[in-house]
Amino acid sequence: MNDRPVLDRNLDSKIFRDYYYLKEELVNFCRENGIPVSGGKIEIADRIAYFLETGKILSVSSERKKGMAISVLSEDAKIEANFVCSEKHRIFFREHIGNSFSFNVAFQKWLKNNTGKTYKEAIAAYYQILEDKKKRKTKIDKRTWQ
């Protein structure tokens, strides 16, 4: 079983990004530290990472949201450095993979570790990850009675 670091003010932002936290945990952390809790899980996680890096609270600006343009991705586009699972990426992958698409942990790690590869390669990797998942048998540990 993986030991996930406790989400607190002393956690390194890069380590924070490497682990999965429930939205409820992120919201609780935000409330304890005066960080805005509006928006989706990705936006909240971005605010927490910024807070852990700088100690400053990133405010939510409706102007910033209005001004954000969702750029169009193509299969030939390169995966950018510091990849973040954003709405534009979700839209792209759902259009190419289908509504069953989700950013599973293995795929997120693949995206973050394959900067410079194309989104076409990412789509192929997603299907490969699903195939590998199907082929593996789940290992159930022996139960210890106390």
Sequence and secondary structure as in RCSB ss.txt:
>XXXX:A:sequence
MNDRPVLDRNLDSKIFRDYYYLKEELVNFCRENGIPVSGGKIEIADRIAYFLETGKILSVSSERKKGMAISVLSE
DAKIEANFVCSEKHRIFFREHIGNSFSFNVAFQKWLKNNTGKTYKEAIAAYYQILEDKKKRKTKIDKRTWQ
>XXXX:A:secstr
       STTS HHHHHTS   HHHHHHHHHHHT    S HHHHHHHHHHHHHHS      HHHHHH       T
TSB  TT    HHHHHHHHHHH TT    HHHHHHHHH TTSBHHHHHHHHHHHHHHHHHS          
